[in-house]
């Protein structure tokens, strides 16, 4: 960038952005491990949720559901997640547990474009059951994601909501976790919390 004439501040900002992006990618294996064996079960599917958003009739929603991925959330393309960004508002607890890791990874890989702050920092106040099926390891993964984006300039507007959600809802589970669930330490996370969780 220096050779192309960019000023030092622009270069510094780009380097910080790249470092933040790379830190985010380090969270991907944690999220994948936490949600590895999750199936959709009887939960609301990705395109089925779009039908609910459109007030479609039961037959139409059933047709959408027939094409929904139900066994492996890793097979859901980023394009489908972008297209169905409003589905997050219409998932039940099973649907949220199944699709959430796909959305989180899509966002961390900079392939989403809509952000996850609203879902993770405000839905728990209006729809508290949406995250009710997440186990301790999955909640740790979500907390680590929020600790990552709270430092992202792209989430500046959402920072107060994210910080409140971290304090009020996405708190460390009280029970000890296996070493395999030890969270990725993110800037701003205290050592005492990491030790409590590890």
C-alpha positions as CSV (number, residue, x, y, z in Angstrom):
1,X,0.0,0.0,0.0
2,X,2.9,2.3,0.6
3,X,4.1,1.8,-2.9
4,X,0.7,2.7,-4.2
5,X,0.7,6.0,-2.3
6,X,-1.6,5.3,0.6
7,X,-1.0,7.5,3.7
8,X,0.2,5.9,7.0
9,X,-3.1,6.3,8.7
10,X,-5.0,4.4,6.0
11,X,-2.3,1.7,6.0
12,X,-2.6,1.4,9.8
13,X,-6.4,1.1,9.6
14,X,-6.2,-1.6,7.0
15,X,-3.6,-3.5,8.9
16,X,-5.9,-3.4,12.0
17,X,-8.9,-4.5,9.9
18,X,-6.9,-7.4,8.6
19,X,-5.7,-8.4,12.0
20,X,-9.2,-8.3,13.4
21,X,-10.4,-10.4,10.4
22,X,-7.7,-13.0,11.1
23,X,-8.6,-13.1,14.8
24,X,-12.2,-13.8,13.8
25,X,-11.2,-16.7,11.7
26,X,-9.6,-18.3,14.7
27,X,-13.0,-18.4,16.3
28,X,-14.4,-20.6,13.4
29,X,-13.1,-23.9,14.8
30,X,-14.6,-23.1,18.2
31,X,-18.0,-22.5,16.7
32,X,-17.8,-25.5,14.5
33,X,-16.9,-27.8,17.4
34,X,-19.6,-26.4,19.6
35,X,-22.4,-26.9,17.1
36,X,-20.9,-29.9,15.3
37,X,-23.7,-32.5,15.7
38,X,-26.7,-30.2,15.8
39,X,-29.6,-31.2,13.5
40,X,-32.7,-29.2,12.6
41,X,-35.1,-31.7,14.0
42,X,-38.6,-30.3,14.1
43,X,-37.3,-26.7,14.0
44,X,-38.2,-24.0,11.5
45,X,-36.0,-24.3,8.4
46,X,-34.2,-21.5,6.6
47,X,-36.6,-21.0,3.6
48,X,-39.6,-22.1,5.7
49,X,-38.8,-19.0,7.9
50,X,-39.0,-16.9,4.8
51,X,-42.4,-18.3,4.2
52,X,-43.4,-17.2,7.7
53,X,-42.0,-13.8,7.0
54,X,-44.1,-13.5,3.9
55,X,-47.3,-14.8,5.7
56,X,-47.4,-17.7,3.3
57,X,-50.0,-20.4,3.9
58,X,-49.1,-23.8,5.5
59,X,-48.8,-25.6,2.2
60,X,-46.3,-23.1,0.8
61,X,-44.3,-23.2,4.0
62,X,-44.2,-27.0,3.8
63,X,-42.9,-26.8,0.3
64,X,-40.2,-24.4,1.4
65,X,-39.3,-26.7,4.3
66,X,-39.0,-29.7,2.0
67,X,-36.0,-28.0,0.3
68,X,-34.4,-26.9,3.6
69,X,-31.2,-28.3,4.9
70,X,-31.9,-30.4,8.0
71,X,-28.9,-32.4,8.8
72,X,-25.7,-30.4,8.3
73,X,-25.7,-26.6,8.7
74,X,-22.3,-26.5,7.0
75,X,-23.9,-27.3,3.7
76,X,-25.9,-24.1,3.7
77,X,-24.4,-21.7,1.2
78,X,-23.5,-18.1,2.2
79,X,-25.7,-16.9,-0.6
80,X,-28.7,-18.6,1.0
81,X,-27.9,-17.0,4.4
82,X,-27.7,-13.6,2.8
83,X,-30.9,-14.1,0.9
84,X,-32.6,-15.3,4.1
85,X,-31.2,-12.8,6.5
86,X,-34.7,-12.1,7.9
87,X,-35.1,-15.8,8.8
88,X,-33.3,-15.1,12.1
89,X,-36.4,-13.3,13.3
90,X,-38.6,-16.3,12.5
91,X,-36.7,-19.3,13.9
92,X,-37.9,-21.2,16.9
93,X,-35.4,-22.5,19.4
94,X,-34.5,-25.6,17.3
95,X,-34.2,-23.6,14.1
96,X,-32.0,-21.0,15.8
97,X,-29.7,-23.6,17.3
98,X,-29.2,-25.3,13.9
99,X,-28.7,-22.2,11.8
100,X,-26.9,-19.9,14.2
101,X,-23.4,-21.3,13.6
102,X,-23.8,-21.0,9.8
103,X,-24.6,-17.3,10.2
104,X,-21.8,-16.7,12.7
105,X,-19.2,-18.3,10.4
106,X,-20.6,-16.5,7.4
107,X,-20.2,-13.2,9.2
108,X,-16.7,-14.0,10.5
109,X,-15.6,-14.8,6.9
110,X,-17.0,-11.5,5.8
111,X,-19.5,-13.2,3.5
112,X,-22.7,-12.1,5.2
113,X,-23.1,-8.3,5.1
114,X,-26.0,-7.9,7.4
115,X,-24.4,-8.3,10.8
116,X,-25.4,-10.4,13.8
117,X,-25.6,-7.8,16.5
118,X,-29.4,-7.4,16.4
119,X,-30.0,-11.1,16.7
120,X,-27.5,-11.7,19.5
121,X,-27.9,-8.5,21.5
122,X,-31.6,-7.8,21.3
123,X,-33.7,-10.9,20.5
124,X,-33.1,-12.4,24.0
125,X,-35.1,-9.5,25.4
126,X,-38.1,-9.8,23.0
127,X,-37.9,-13.6,22.2
128,X,-36.1,-15.2,25.2
129,X,-36.9,-18.8,24.0
130,X,-34.9,-18.4,20.8
131,X,-31.6,-19.4,22.5
132,X,-33.1,-21.7,25.1
133,X,-31.7,-24.9,23.6
134,X,-28.0,-23.7,23.4
135,X,-25.8,-25.7,25.8
136,X,-22.9,-24.3,27.7
137,X,-20.3,-24.8,25.0
138,X,-22.5,-23.2,22.4
139,X,-23.2,-20.2,24.7
140,X,-19.4,-19.8,25.2
141,X,-18.9,-19.8,21.4
142,X,-21.6,-17.1,21.0
143,X,-20.0,-15.1,23.8
144,X,-16.6,-15.3,22.1
145,X,-18.2,-14.1,18.8
146,X,-19.7,-11.1,20.6
147,X,-16.4,-10.3,22.3
148,X,-14.9,-10.2,18.9
149,X,-17.4,-8.0,17.1
150,X,-17.7,-5.5,20.0
151,X,-14.2,-4.3,18.9
152,X,-15.2,-4.1,15.3
153,X,-15.7,-0.6,13.9
154,X,-18.4,-2.0,11.7
155,X,-20.4,-2.6,14.9
156,X,-19.8,0.8,16.5
157,X,-23.5,1.6,16.5
158,X,-24.4,-1.7,18.1
159,X,-21.6,-1.6,20.8
160,X,-23.9,-0.5,23.7
161,X,-26.3,-3.3,22.9
162,X,-23.5,-5.9,22.6
163,X,-21.9,-4.9,25.9
164,X,-25.3,-5.1,27.7
165,X,-26.0,-8.5,26.2
166,X,-22.5,-9.7,27.3
167,X,-23.3,-8.4,30.9
168,X,-26.9,-9.6,31.1
169,X,-27.4,-12.7,28.9
170,X,-24.3,-14.2,27.3
171,X,-22.5,-14.7,30.6
172,X,-20.1,-17.5,31.4
173,X,-21.9,-20.7,32.4
174,X,-21.4,-21.6,36.1
175,X,-20.4,-25.2,35.6
176,X,-16.8,-26.1,34.6
177,X,-16.2,-26.9,31.0
178,X,-14.0,-29.6,29.4
179,X,-10.6,-28.4,28.2
180,X,-11.7,-28.9,24.6
181,X,-14.3,-26.1,25.2
182,X,-11.7,-23.6,26.4
183,X,-12.6,-20.4,24.7
184,X,-10.5,-18.4,22.3
185,X,-9.2,-15.4,24.3
186,X,-10.2,-12.1,22.7
187,X,-8.9,-8.6,23.4
188,X,-10.8,-7.2,26.3
189,X,-11.6,-10.5,27.9
190,X,-10.3,-10.9,31.5
191,X,-8.0,-13.7,32.5
192,X,-10.2,-14.4,35.5
193,X,-13.2,-15.1,33.3
194,X,-11.1,-17.4,31.0
195,X,-9.9,-19.3,34.0
196,X,-13.4,-19.7,35.5
197,X,-14.6,-21.1,32.2
198,X,-11.6,-23.3,31.3
